[in-house]
Amino acid sequence: MPHPLDAAAVRTWCALALQALGRERERIDAINVYPVADGDTGTNLYLTAESAARAVEAAFDGHGASGTEPGLADAVGAMAHGALIGARGNSGTILAQLLRGMAEVLGEGSVDGDPGAAAALKRALRRAAESTYEAVAHPVEGTVLTVATVAAEAAGRADGSPAAVARAAYEGARTALEATPGQLAVLGRAGVVDAGGCGLVAVLGALAGALSGEVPTAAIAVRPEASVRADASVRPDAPLRPDASVRPDASAPVPGGCPAADGHAPEPEGPHGGDGGPDGPAFEVIYLLEADDDAVARLRARLDGLGDSLVVVGGDGLWNVHVHVDDAGAAVEAGIEAGRPYRIRITHFGTADGGRAARRREAEPAARAVVAVVPGDGLAGLCAEAGATAVTVRPGEPPASGELVQAIRQAHAREVMLLPNDPELQHTAAAAAEQARTEGVRVALIPTRAAVQGIAALAVHEPARSFDEDVVAMTSAAGATRYAELAVAERQSWTMAGVCQAGDVLGLIDGDVAVIGSDLAATAATVLDRMLSAGGEMVTFVLGAEFPAALAERLERHVRERHLAVDTVVYEGGQRGAPLLIGVE
C-alpha cells in the first residue's frame, strides 16, 4: 500500500537506502574507474548514507522525548545535514548535494495532500539534479550527474501519487545508468556502468520502496516488478534478495547489482578515469567549512587552480569541500583563508615516490601503510607528508569504526599500522582492525594514547623491515614517549591536583591533571619541568589552532636554559580544545 510523503517515509527511505548500499557496496567499489580508479565509491556512498540515517534517527529521538514526531521539513533537513557533515569522497559529496537539493524543496512546508506532494517531489528531484551541476567544478556527462538529470526528467513526466513519481525516477535512473558506458569513454573501455550512478539508482530505488511499500530487489534489476514488502521497521543490515543486473552490451543478465559488463571487476585506468597518465594529484582533501557565500566563491576559484575533482556542496554557512591536489597543505590553507575548516581528512593516493604514481594503473596494493587518527589539520598534513592516511577529528566527535575501516581501505595496503592516538578510541580501533582483517588486510593496532605518541611511532616506521619488527619498533617508540597537554577548564570540578575553576589552565600528564594554573606559559613550563625531571632527550610541541607562536619560542628557550642536552621540535597541529600538546622522549 502506498505511503504518504512524510517524516516516516523519509526515515524508511534512509533505512532502505542504507540497506541497499550495504548490499551493493562491494560491487560498486569494484566498478569504480571514474574519476579515480580507487575502488571506494560504494563504501563512500554507504558511509554518507549512514551519516544521513543517523541524523534522521536523532531527529526522531529528539521529538520522541516530547511525545511528538518530526515534520517532513525536519526529517529531510536532518537527512541532508547528516549527509553533508558525513560525506565521504567525490561520490558521497555529490549525494549530499542531491539530498540537500531535495530538502530545499520538500522543506518549504507546502507539501499538503497527495497531489501537492507528488508535484513537490517532482520539483525536489529537479532541484537535486540542478544543484549537483552547480556544485561540481567541471561537470562530465555519463556520470551520476546525468543519471540524476534523466531521473528528474522521468519523474516530471509521471502522473499520480508520490510513489508513482519516485518509481518513474527510479526507472529513469536505471535507463540512464545503462547508457553511461556509451557516454563516457573510460566506462566503455572498462565495460562498466558509472559507479556513482549505480549508487544513485540504489538510493532512488529505496525512495520508491519507502513510498510504495514495495522495494525493488536489485539496484539495477532486469525484472523491476519483482519486489518485497517494505515498512518503517526494516533493519538496515537485513539483506535484500539480489536479482539480476543489466550489462550494457549483454544479452543475458548476470547475478548482482553493478558488476562489470563482462562479469569481472575492471582494471583501473589512469588518474582521470583512463584519459590521462599516472601522474595525477597525490592527495584527496576533504573538510567541512564554516564560511559565507562570497568566501566560498573565491575558494572554488583557488582550489580549481590547485587540482581536480573539485566539488563544493552545502550552504547557509556550512560547506563540504572535496578536491584532489598535489599540495594538500595549500588546499587546507585555502580553506583557512575562506573560513573555519574542520573534520579535515587527507588521503595519500600514492606510494613512496611522493604520490606521482598515485592513481594506480594496477590494482596491486602497497606492502604496508599507516593510518592515524589526529586532532588537527596540521597533524593531518604531517601524516600525509610521511605517506600516512590521516583521519582528522574534532573534540567530542570521535570517529566511528566504519570511518576507520574506510581509511584502512583507502590506504590500499596488504598490511596496515593503525594509530588511534587516544585511549578512548582503543575499542573503536580494535573493531575497525577486526573488520579489516576479515577483508584480508593484516592490521596491527599500535597502542598510541596521544598524538605525540603517534608522531614518535610514525618517525620509526620502516616498511622495509618485517611486519612484526615494525610493530615492535613503533610500539616501543610510542611507549617511550610521555605525553601531556594543556586544556582550559569549562567549569568547576575536582581533579587529581585539586579543585579547578572555570577558565583555569590545566596541565595533564599521561592523561591525569597534574597542574592547575592561570597562565598558559607558566603552566606549560611547570608541566615541562615535571616531565623532564625524570629525564628526556627530545621535547615535541604540537601547537593548537590559537596557540601564540611567540609563546612556543618562549617554551623552547625555557627548555634550552633549564634542561641541557634536550632538543625541541615544534609542529603546527591546528587542533582545537587543547592549546598545546607535549611529548617527551
C-alpha positions in Angstrom: 0.0 0.0 0.0 1.4 3.4 -0.9 2.7 5.6 1.9 2.4 9.4 2.2 5.4 11.6 1.7 6.1 12.4 5.4 8.8 12.1 8.0 8.1 8.4 8.5 8.7 7.9 4.8 12.0 9.7 5.0 13.0 7.5 7.9 12.1 4.4 5.9 13.9 5.8 2.9 17.1 6.2 4.8 16.9 2.7 6.2 16.3 1.1 2.8 19.0 3.2 1.1 21.5 2.1 3.8 20.4 -1.5 3.3 20.7 -1.3 -0.5 24.1 0.4 -0.5 25.3 -2.0 2.1 24.4 -4.9 -0.2 25.8 -3.2 -3.3 28.9 -1.6 -1.7 31.5 -4.2 -2.8 30.1 -4.4 -6.4 30.1 -0.6 -6.7 33.6 -0.4 -5.4 34.7 -3.0 -7.9 33.4 -1.0 -10.9 34.8 2.4 -9.7 37.0 3.7 -12.5 36.0 7.4 -12.8 37.0 10.0 -11.8 39.7 7.9 -9.9 40.0 4.2 -10.0 40.5 3.9 -6.2 37.7 1.3 -5.6 35.9 3.2 -2.8 32.7 4.7 -4.4 30.4 2.1 -2.9 32.0 2.5 0.6 31.9 6.3 0.4 28.2 6.3 -0.6 27.4 3.8 2.2 29.2 5.9 4.9 27.4 9.1 3.6 24.0 7.4 3.8 24.9 6.0 7.2 25.5 9.6 8.5 22.2 10.8 6.9 20.3 7.9 8.6 21.9 8.6 12.0 20.8 12.3 11.7 17.2 11.3 10.9 17.1 8.9 13.8 18.4 11.7 16.1 15.6 13.9 14.9 13.1 11.3 15.8 14.7 10.7 19.1 14.7 14.4 19.9 11.0 14.7 19.2 10.2 11.5 20.9 11.3 13.0 24.2 8.4 15.4 24.0 5.9 12.8 22.7 5.8 14.2 19.2 7.2 13.3 15.8 9.2 15.5 13.4 7.6 17.0 10.4 8.7 16.4 6.8 10.8 19.5 6.8 12.6 18.4 10.0 13.3 14.9 8.6 14.5 15.9 5.2 16.6 18.7 6.8 18.2 16.2 9.1 18.9 13.8 6.3 20.5 16.5 4.2 22.6 17.8 7.1 23.7 14.4 8.2 24.8 13.6 4.6 26.7 16.9 4.4 28.7 16.5 7.6 29.4 12.8 6.9 30.0 12.9 3.1 32.9 10.7 2.0 34.8 11.1 -1.3 33.6 12.6 -4.5 30.5 10.4 -4.8 29.4 10.9 -1.2 29.8 14.7 -1.6 27.6 14.7 -4.7 25.0 12.5 -2.9 24.9 15.0 -0.1 24.2 17.8 -2.6 21.5 15.8 -4.2 19.8 15.3 -0.8 20.3 19.0 0.0 18.6 20.0 -3.2 15.6 17.8 -2.4 15.5 19.2 1.1 15.4 22.8 -0.2 12.0 22.0 -1.9 10.5 19.4 0.5 11.3 21.6 3.5 9.3 24.5 2.2 6.2 23.4 4.2 3.8 23.3 1.3 3.6 19.6 0.8 0.0 19.1 1.6 -2.2 16.4 0.2 -1.3 13.7 -2.3 -1.4 15.8 -5.5 0.6 18.6 -3.8 3.1 16.0 -2.5 3.7 14.5 -6.0 4.3 17.9 -7.5 6.7 18.8 -4.7 8.6 15.6 -5.2 9.0 16.3 -8.9 10.3 19.8 -8.1 12.6 18.3 -5.5 14.2 15.8 -7.9 14.6 18.5 -10.5 16.3 20.8 -7.9 18.5 18.0 -6.8 19.8 17.4 -10.3 20.4 21.1 -10.9 22.2 21.6 -7.7 24.8 18.9 -8.5 25.9 20.8 -11.6 26.3 23.9 -9.5 28.5 22.0 -7.0 30.8 20.3 -9.5 33.5 22.5 -10.9 33.7 20.7 -14.3 30.6 18.5 -14.9 31.0 15.4 -17.0 28.2 13.6 -18.8 27.9 9.9 -18.4 28.3 10.2 -14.6 25.9 10.4 -11.7 25.1 13.9 -12.8 23.5 12.5 -16.0 21.7 9.8 -14.1 20.2 12.3 -11.7 19.1 14.6 -14.6 17.4 11.8 -16.5 15.7 10.6 -13.3 14.3 14.0 -12.6 13.0 14.3 -16.2 11.3 10.9 -16.0 9.7 11.9 -12.7 8.5 15.1 -14.2 6.5 13.2 -16.8 4.9 10.9 -14.3 1.2 11.1 -13.2 -0.3 10.1 -9.9 1.0 9.8 -6.4 4.4 10.4 -4.9 5.0 6.7 -5.1 4.4 6.8 -8.9 6.8 9.8 -9.2 9.5 8.1 -7.3 9.1 4.9 -9.3 9.4 6.9 -12.5 12.6 8.5 -11.2 14.0 5.1 -10.3 13.2 3.6 -13.8 14.6 6.7 -15.5 17.8 6.4 -13.5 18.1 2.7 -14.4 17.8 3.6 -18.1 20.3 6.4 -17.8 22.8 4.2 -16.0 22.7 1.6 -18.7 23.6 4.3 -21.2 26.7 5.6 -19.3 29.3 3.4 -21.0 28.4 4.9 -24.3 28.6 8.5 -22.9 32.0 8.3 -21.1 34.8 6.6 -22.9 36.6 5.3 -19.8 33.4 3.4 -18.8 33.1 1.9 -22.2 36.7 0.7 -22.3 36.4 -0.8 -18.9 33.0 -2.4 -19.7 31.2 -0.9 -16.7 28.4 1.5 -15.8 29.2 4.6 -13.7 29.8 3.6 -10.1 28.3 6.8 -8.6 25.2 6.5 -10.9 24.8 2.9 -9.7 24.7 4.1 -6.1 22.1 6.7 -7.0 19.9 4.1 -8.6 20.0 2.2 -5.3 19.1 5.3 -3.4 16.2 6.1 -5.7 15.0 2.5 -5.6 14.9 2.9 -1.8 12.8 6.1 -2.2 10.4 4.3 -4.4 10.2 1.4 -1.9 9.6 3.8 1.0 6.7 5.4 -0.7 5.1 2.4 -2.5 5.7 -0.2 0.2 7.4 -2.4 -2.5 11.2 -2.5 -2.7 13.0 -3.3 -6.0 15.1 -6.4 -5.5 18.2 -5.0 -7.0 19.8 -1.7 -7.7 19.7 -2.5 -11.4 17.1 -5.2 -11.8 16.2 -6.8 -15.1 12.8 -7.6 -13.6 11.9 -4.5 -11.5 8.4 -5.7 -11.0 9.8 -8.4 -8.6 9.7 -6.9 -5.2 9.5 -7.4 -1.4 7.4 -5.7 1.2 8.9 -2.7 2.9 7.9 -0.9 6.1 9.4 1.5 8.6 10.8 -1.3 10.8 13.2 -2.6 8.2 16.6 -3.3 9.5 19.4 -1.5 7.7 21.5 -4.6 7.8 18.8 -7.0 6.6 19.8 -8.4 3.1 17.6 -7.8 0.1 17.2 -10.7 -2.3 19.6 -9.9 -5.2 18.1 -10.4 -8.6 19.9 -9.8 -11.9 21.7 -6.8 -13.3 21.9 -5.1 -16.7 25.1 -5.3 -18.6 25.3 -2.5 -21.2 26.3 -4.9 -24.0 24.9 -8.2 -22.7 22.0 -10.2 -24.0 21.5 -12.0 -20.6 21.6 -10.9 -17.0 24.3 -11.8 -14.6 23.9 -12.1 -10.8 24.4 -9.0 -8.7 23.6 -5.3 -8.9 26.5 -3.4 -10.5 29.2 -5.7 -12.0 31.4 -5.1 -14.9 29.9 -5.6 -18.3 31.9 -8.8 -18.7 31.1 -10.0 -15.2 34.6 -9.2 -13.9 35.9 -6.2 -12.0 37.6 -3.8 -14.4 41.3 -3.0 -14.5 41.8 0.5 -13.1 43.0 3.1 -15.6 44.6 6.5 -15.3 44.0 9.1 -12.7 41.2 10.8 -14.6 39.4 7.7 -15.5 41.8 6.4 -18.1 42.2 9.6 -20.1 45.5 10.6 -18.5 48.8 9.3 -17.4 49.7 8.0 -14.0 50.8 11.4 -12.6 47.6 12.9 -11.3 47.2 14.7 -8.0 48.6 12.8 -5.0 46.1 13.7 -2.3 42.4 13.7 -1.7 41.5 16.6 0.7 38.0 16.8 2.3 36.8 19.2 5.0 33.8 20.8 6.4 34.0 24.6 6.2 32.1 27.4 8.0 32.2 30.3 5.6 30.0 32.8 3.8 29.0 32.6 0.1 31.5 35.1 -1.1 34.4 33.4 0.6 33.3 30.1 -0.9 33.2 31.5 -4.4 36.8 32.7 -4.0 37.7 29.3 -2.5 36.3 27.4 -5.5 38.4 29.5 -7.9 41.5 28.9 -5.9 41.0 25.2 -5.5 40.2 24.8 -9.1 43.6 26.0 -9.9 45.3 23.7 -7.4 43.8 20.3 -8.6 40.8 18.5 -10.0 37.7 16.6 -8.9 36.6 19.7 -7.2 33.1 19.5 -5.5 31.9 22.1 -3.0 28.4 21.5 -1.6 26.3 23.0 1.1 25.0 26.4 2.0 23.7 28.5 4.9 27.3 28.9 6.2 28.3 25.2 6.2 30.0 23.6 3.3 31.7 20.3 2.4 34.8 20.7 0.3 36.3 17.9 -1.8 39.3 18.2 -4.1 42.3 16.1 -5.4 45.6 18.0 -5.2 49.3 17.6 -5.1 49.7 20.2 -2.4 47.4 19.2 0.5 48.7 22.0 2.7 47.7 24.6 0.1 44.2 23.2 -0.1 43.8 23.4 3.6 45.3 26.9 3.8 42.8 28.0 1.2 40.0 26.8 3.5 41.5 28.6 6.4 41.6 31.8 4.4 37.9 31.3 3.4 36.6 30.5 6.9 37.0 27.8 9.5 37.7 24.3 8.2 37.4 21.2 10.4 37.0 17.5 10.1 39.8 17.6 7.7 40.6 14.3 6.0 43.7 14.0 3.8 44.2 10.7 1.9 47.5 10.0 0.2 46.7 8.2 -3.1 50.3 7.4 -3.9 53.3 5.5 -2.7 56.8 6.4 -1.5 57.5 8.2 -4.8 55.7 11.3 -3.5 52.4 10.4 -5.0 53.1 10.9 -8.7 52.0 7.3 -9.3 49.1 7.9 -7.1 46.2 6.9 -9.3 47.2 3.3 -9.6 47.2 1.8 -13.1 47.3 -1.5 -11.3 45.2 -2.8 -8.5 48.2 -4.2 -6.7 48.1 -2.8 -3.1 51.1 -1.3 -1.3 53.1 -3.6 1.0 52.4 -1.6 4.2 50.7 1.7 5.2 49.9 3.7 8.3 46.5 5.1 9.3 46.5 7.6 12.1 43.7 9.5 13.9 44.8 13.1 14.5 43.1 16.1 16.2 44.1 18.8 13.8 44.7 19.7 10.1 48.4 20.4 10.7 49.0 16.9 12.0 47.0 15.6 9.1 49.3 17.3 6.7 52.3 16.0 8.6 50.9 12.4 8.3 50.3 12.9 4.6 53.8 14.1 4.0 55.0 10.9 5.7 52.8 8.8 3.4 50.2 8.0 6.1 46.4 8.2 5.8 45.0 10.7 8.4 41.6 10.6 10.0 41.0 14.1 11.4 38.6 14.5 14.3 37.2 17.4 16.4 36.9 17.4 20.2 33.8 15.5 21.2 33.3 14.0 17.7 35.2 10.6 17.8 35.3 8.7 14.5 33.1 5.6 14.1 34.7 2.2 13.4 33.3 2.4 9.9 35.3 5.6 9.3 38.5 3.9 10.4 37.7 0.8 8.2 37.2 3.2 5.3 40.6 4.8 6.0 42.2 1.4 6.1 40.7 0.6 2.7 41.8 3.9 1.3 45.4 3.1 2.4 45.2 0.3 -0.1 47.9 -1.9 1.5 48.3 -5.5 2.5 49.5 -4.5 5.9 48.4 -1.5 8.0 49.6 0.1 11.2 46.6 1.7 12.9 47.4 4.6 15.3 44.3 5.6 17.4 46.2 8.2 19.3 43.5 8.4 22.0 42.8 5.9 24.9 39.1 6.4 24.3 39.4 5.0 20.7 41.0 1.7 21.6 37.8 -0.3 21.4 36.7 1.5 18.2 40.1 1.0 16.6 40.1 -2.7 17.6 36.7 -3.2 16.0 37.9 -1.5 12.8 41.0 -3.6 12.8 39.0 -6.8 13.2 36.7 -5.8 10.3 39.6 -5.0 8.0 41.2 -8.4 8.9 38.1 -10.1 7.6 38.7 -8.3 4.3 42.2 -9.8 4.0 44.2 -6.8 5.4 46.8 -7.6 8.1 46.3 -4.8 10.7 48.4 -4.1 13.8 46.8 -1.8 16.4 49.6 0.3 17.8 48.5 1.3 21.4 49.2 5.1 21.0 47.3 7.1 23.6 48.1 10.6 22.3 49.0 12.3 19.1 52.6 12.9 20.2 53.0 9.1 20.7 51.7 8.7 17.2 54.3 11.1 15.8 57.0 9.1 17.6 55.7 5.8 16.2 55.5 7.2 12.7 59.0 8.5 12.9 60.4 5.0 13.3 58.0 3.3 10.9 60.1 1.4 8.3 58.2 -0.6 5.7 61.3 -2.4 4.6 61.6 -4.4 7.8 59.4 -7.3 8.7 55.8 -6.6 9.9 56.5 -7.9 13.4 59.7 -5.9 13.8 57.9 -2.8 12.6 55.2 -3.3 15.1 57.7 -3.7 17.9 59.7 -0.6 16.9 56.6 1.6 16.6 55.1 0.3 19.8 58.4 0.8 21.7 58.7 4.4 20.3 55.2 5.2 21.4 55.7 3.7 24.8 58.9 5.6 25.4 57.1 8.9 24.8 55.4 10.5 27.8 52.6 12.9 26.8 51.0 15.9 28.2 48.5 18.6 27.1 47.2 21.9 28.2 43.4 22.4 28.5 41.2 25.2 29.7 38.6 24.2 32.4 35.0 24.7 31.3 33.6 24.6 34.8 34.5 24.0 38.5 35.4 20.4 39.2 37.6 18.1 41.3 40.8 16.9 39.8 43.9 14.9 40.8 45.6 18.2 41.5 42.7 19.8 43.5 39.7 21.9 42.7 39.8 23.9 39.4 37.6 26.8 38.4 36.2 27.6 35.1 38.9 29.3 33.0 41.8 27.7 34.8 44.6 26.3 32.7 45.0 22.5 33.3 48.2 20.6 32.7 47.5 16.9 32.1 50.4 14.5 32.2 49.8 11.0 30.9 46.0 11.7 31.0 45.8 13.0 34.6 45.5 16.6 35.8 48.9 17.4 37.4 49.0 21.2 37.4 46.3 23.9 37.8 47.4 27.4 36.8 46.1 30.7 35.5 48.6 31.3 32.7 49.4 29.2 29.6 53.1 29.8 29.6 53.6 29.3 33.4 51.5 26.1 33.4 53.3 24.7 30.4 56.7 25.4 32.0 55.7 23.7 35.1 54.5 20.6 33.2 57.8 20.5 31.2 59.9 20.7 34.4 57.9 17.9 36.0 58.2 15.7 32.9 61.9 16.4 32.3 62.8 15.8 36.0 62.7 12.1 35.1 65.0 12.6 32.1 64.5 13.1 28.4 66.3 13.8 25.2 63.6 15.3 22.9 60.6 17.5 23.5 57.9 17.8 20.9 55.5 20.7 21.0 52.2 20.5 18.9 50.6 23.9 18.8 46.9 24.3 18.9 44.9 26.5 16.4 45.1 29.6 18.7 48.4 29.0 20.5 50.7 32.0 20.1 53.9 31.3 18.2 55.8 33.7 20.5 54.8 31.5 23.4 56.2 28.4 21.7 59.5 30.2 21.3 59.5 31.1 25.0 58.9 27.4 25.9 61.8 26.3 23.6 64.0 28.8 25.3 62.9 27.5 28.7 64.0 24.0 27.7 67.4 25.2 26.5 68.1 27.2 29.6 66.8 24.8 32.2 67.4 21.3 30.7 70.8 20.8 29.0 71.2 18.5 26.0 67.4 18.3 25.4 66.3 19.1 21.8 63.0 20.5 20.8 60.8 20.3 17.7 57.6 22.3 17.1 54.7 21.4 14.8 51.7 23.5 13.9 49.0 21.0 14.9 45.9 23.1 14.4 43.9 21.2 16.9 41.1 22.8 18.9 40.3 22.2 22.5 43.9 21.5 23.6 46.1 24.7 23.1 49.3 22.6 23.4 50.4 19.0 23.2 53.7 18.0 24.6 55.7 14.8 24.1 58.9 13.9 25.9 61.2 11.1 24.6 
